[in-house]
């Protein structure tokens, strides 16, 4: 049986293209490869990577992928710019950073009057991962002491 070179040559580019698509769709390496000290607490890289995934899924549309508060869903809202670490809803005085419990309460309960939904369905470990990841946006957390 003669070999149909045209048939093989026609399929080879398609196969290469399909293979390159699979490689292109492969997940990139995690952004955090080492633990970070945030707010005086060492946070494992796994927690930060989980927090980033959750943030990108639930928060980035308003808060932006860079945490700048300029996501496409923030039009007409005053979404927090996490890079400055200036928070409205906290139990700490003045310019002090909020506690983890403050951030968790805002995530869980939302601020519906300001356009932030309540994420009551998130598991505790997911909220903890989000709180930790939010801290990575501002250098203030890298020098701050631990808060409860």
Secondary structure, 3 states (H helix, E strand, C coil): CCCCHHHHHHHHHHHHHHHHHHHHHCCCCCCCCCCEEECCEEECHHHHHHHHHHHHHHCHHHHCCCCCCCCHHHCCCCCCCCCCCCCCCCCCCCCCCCCHHHHHHHHHHCEHHHCECCCCCCCHHHHHHHHHHHHCCCCHHHHCCCCC
